[in-house]
Amino acid sequence: MNHDSQLNYIEIPLMDDKTLAKSILIVKPSFIERAREAFGKDGIKITIEGARYLGSVIGTEEYIEKYQKEKIREFVSIVENLSKIALAEPHCAHTCFTKSVQHKFNFMQRTSEVNPETMKPLDDIITNALIPALFGRAVDPLLRSIISLSPRMGGLGYKELQNTAKEQLNCSKKICQDHILAIKEQKHNYPESFAENHREYRKNITTHNMNIMHDEWNRILASPTMTSTLKRCIEHARGKGASSWFTTIPYESEGFMFSRADFRDLVLLRYGLTPDDLPANCVCGKAFDISHAQTCATGGYVMRRHNDTRDFLGKLLYETCHDVRIEPPLAPLSGAETSSRNLEDAARLDISARGFWRREQKAFFDIRVFNAMAPSNAAKKIDAVFVNHENEKIREYADRILNVEHGSFTPLVYSTSGDASKLTNTFHKQLAVLLSEKRNIEIGKATSWLRAKTNICIMRGVLLCIREKGLDAQRGLSTNFLLKLEVDRNRSNDCFQDIVPFEILLWEARFQVGTRVHAFEELKDFDVVVNCSAMSAKTLASDDKMVPIRGQVTLVEAPWISTGMHCDFSSYILPGMDGTVTLGGCYQKGNDSYEVDYELKETYLSKCYEFAPSLRSARLIKDMVGLRPLRVGGPRVELEMVVVGLKSDRKLPVIHNYGHGPEGWGLHWGTSGTVLELFAQWMQEFPIK
C-alpha cells in the first residue's frame, strides 16, 4: 500500500486456507471496500483499526493503546492474585513472578511502544501489594529502587516498569534490525554475517544494560538515606552465587524450597533488615541481634552451620573422588620442621580426598563460614576480608600439608551472606567438572546446581543460628536453664581417656559451662537438670545398681575396609566414615581399670586379622579404653524431684537418663524422646516464668 490514492495490487503466493486465515491486512478507511473486493474472498482478515498478532498488537495508535490498557488490567489482576499467594507461599510467588509473569510485561514493552503512564497501575500493585507480601512489611523508596536491580547487582529483579518501557523497545529494535531490514527488502535468505551480527548485537545490549544498572547503582549510592549497613549487605549480595537461593526454581525434591518464615527472613537479611519476633537478649545473656546470632557459640548452632556445610561438600567429594575422609587426622610431626602455626599431633582438618586436583594426590580442605556483618569487617573491603580468612588458614596448615602430608591445601571460605572467596569459587569449578563427568550432565548444569545447593546449605545454617537461638531465648532459656551432666572426659576422639571419677561437667543446652559439681545441692539455682552422668550416677544419684563394663578398642587407618563384621561375641571390625577402622574389643563386667591391656589387645587384633588379613598393614592410630555404664534392671529414665537447700524448701526437678550400658548407641534414640516427654510434662505443671 502506498501513500497516494491508488491501491496497488500485489501478488500473493499460493497458500493453504489455514495460512490465509491467519493473514491480516490493515488499510486506511478510504480503502476498506477496495481491499475487501481484492482480498476478501481469500479469507484474509481486513481491518482499519488493528489486530493482535503473535502475542502483541499492530494497528492504529488508538487501537494499540486500548489493547495495552486491557493487558495492564489483566496483569494487575494476575499480580493481585500472586500477592495473595505470597502471603502464604512467598517463595513460590516470587519464582512465579520472576520466571513467568514478569516476562509477559517485558514482551509487551519489547514489541510495542508503551506510554510509561500506562504502566503505573502495574507498578503500584507490585510496589504496594506483591513486594510487601514477600517481605512481610512495606519497603521504602530507596529499597524499592534497589529491588529493581538484577540479582547479580544485588537486587531481586523487580523492575520499575515505568522506567524500562522505552529502553526495552529500543533494545528489541537493535537486536532485530537485520530481521526488519530483510522483511522490508523482501529477502528470502539472510546474509552470511547475520549470525555473527546477531551475537554482536546481543553482546552490545548486555553491556548497555549493565551500564544502565551501574549508573542506577551509583545513583542509589548517592542517596542521602543510604546507610553503611545497607551498602555492605548489597556488596555481599553481588558476590558470585550469593543470590542462588532465590534465583533457583524451588524444587522441593532438591531441598531448594523455603517456608514462608524462612524466605521472609532471608529477604530481610539480604538488605540488613531485622526479622520480626526476635528476642531482646540471647541465651548467653548478651543483647540479641543478627550479628551476635551468627557468632555466638551458645547452643552449638554456629558449629552445626559449619558441620552441615562440611558434610554436604564431603558427600559430593565422596561421589567424585576416592579415599575421602571427614575430619582426617594429620600425621604427627615427629620432629619434622614446618612453618605452619598448628603443630599439634592431634590436628585435624575438615575433609581430605584423593584425585581432586591431581590424580592420586591427596587434597585437604578446611571450611570457614564467617559473619559477613561483623563490626570488625565493616571498614574493610570484602575481597580483603576473604583474603584475610584464607591467609589465616594457609598460615595455620599449608606448609605442614605440603611438606609432611605431601598433599595440597585449599581453604574454603564462605560468608553468611552466601558469597565465597576466589579460591572457593575455583574449588566449585573443579568440583562441578568432576560432577558433570560422574553424572554425565552438562558442566553448566552441574555448576548451577552446585552453586545453588551450597548457597542454600549456608542460608539454612544462617537461619538456624537466628531462629533456633531466638526460640531458646523466647522460651525463657537462660544460662541456668537446662543442664546436661556428663562424665569429665577429653572431648576429642580420645573420649575414653583421662576420666576424673565422680566429677561432673555442667553443660547448658549443648554449651559447656565448665563448672564441676559433686551433688545436686550445688545446682539448686537451676530450673531443671537432665542427669546423664554415666558411672558417676553411682555417687551423684546414690544408685548402687550401677556396674561398669570395661571396653577396649584400637583405632587404625584402613580406608579400604568398608564392611563391618563381628569375629565373635566381643571382637569386631567397624569401619568409620573417615577411613579409620575400630578393632575391638572386650566385655569385662565389673572391671573399672582405664589402663590399656596389651595382652588383650594382641588377642582381639589377631582375631580381626584372621577375618581381614589386609588389616595387618594398617597404621595404628591409638588405643582407647572406656567404661560402659550398665544399670542392673535397665536404664533409669524418670523425673525425680530432689530436695535441695539448707531448709529443704526447694525441690529441683531432675530428669535421669543413664545406665544404658553397651546398648547406648541404640537405646538413646528412644530414651532421649522420653526425656523430652518428661520435660514437657514438667513444663506444663511448672512453667518457667
C-alpha angles and dihedrals in degrees: 000000000000129000098252126085094269125097109219116211117223129196114253114209118235109281134170122247094260092055092047091050089057093052120102129199118195115194140169115268092251091060100044096103095046090048091053090048092051102039108011095094092056093065094248114151110243121195141160095205109045143258143235110262132181092344094312136066140256127188143071122351090250092052093047092049091049091050093048093051090051090051092048090054088050091049092048089054091050092050091047090056091044090052090056090051090049090061088068104021109023094165093056092044092050092051092047091051098046098037099041123359097049091055088063090060091046092050093053092049092048096049103042139026108261125196107233090226089060089062094052098094089052093048090050095052091048093048098040102035116016100041094045088050090054095045096037088234141050119275128223123242093260093055090044088058091049092049089056090065120094117266089250088059093048099267133105098242096250097143124208094238096201088064097046104047098091095040093050092055093046091052090049092052092049095051093045098043094109090050091050092049092048091052093048091049092041093234114172096193127050118229119257090251092058098096093044091047090050092054090048092051091051091048092050092048092050090051090046092051092048089052089052090050092049091049090050091048091052089050090051091049090055091055112118090224094058111116129203090240093054092046091051092049092052092048089056091043089057091060120113110276095003092116098044094102092069103026092058119086104255101242106181091206089062094046092247095127121103125198121239094262094044095048093049092047092052094047091050092046090050088066100036095258121144115242119234127264099027119150124249094231135035125235087255090061098253126115111281119234136141095266093049092048091057094054107030110108094203111120095016094258095128090053091046090053088055094045094049090054091047094049093048093052091042090056091053092047089050087056096049106029137034136238089034116175134184114221094356115198116239119234113262113261093232091191097319114144120236137162092218116117096223106077099159116129090218094053116140136186128207103252140359128188137172122231099021101118099008135012110277092350113132113236122198124202131189121191131214128178108190131191106263093199099045111140090233090065097046097096096042130087112252094238090052091052091054092047091050091054092046092049092049090057092043092052090050100049118359101090092044092051092047099046104028104029093029090220139110127266127210123178112214108208123184132171126222087249090066100250122121142208124266093254090051092051089051088052090051091052093053093044090050090053091052092046092050090053094045096046095033094234134132114281091232091058091046091051094049093046093048093047092049095044094049093045092050091047090056093044091054088052090052091052090048092056092049105038104032092046089045091052090051089055094044091053088059096254109158131173089280097046110098127009130193114201117211137167113270106257142149103273092214122089089283085078096146096058137082095028115175106210119238095358118119132208118219115226123185113206094320093321119110115234093180100217121136123219134181101192139025087246088078090059098055093118093060125093099223137352130209108206113211095151098140112199091358088070086080088073103022095049095026089238111160091182091078113111125178120232109198119221130185128186139168123223117214136176108246112139092171091069109089103156126073121219142176115229093190138326096307106014119084148153115225119180118208132212093252099058095267124120127208115220119193175291177190143274107215110170115206095011111125099176119129095193118113111252103215093186089055090046091056090050098053094038091055090052091050091048090054091057095041112020092182088071089075088078094047117117112248111232106177148320121245131197128188144158120242107216105229120182116202107237095025139291119320110237110162145110117257127183102219117200111232133167133069093268094040089239096127128073115197115205108229120185107202119211111164143103100071094138117194091339095069094109090061103031097048091077090064101034093050088056089051089052090055091050091051091048091050089049091052092046091056092052098039110020117193111253 
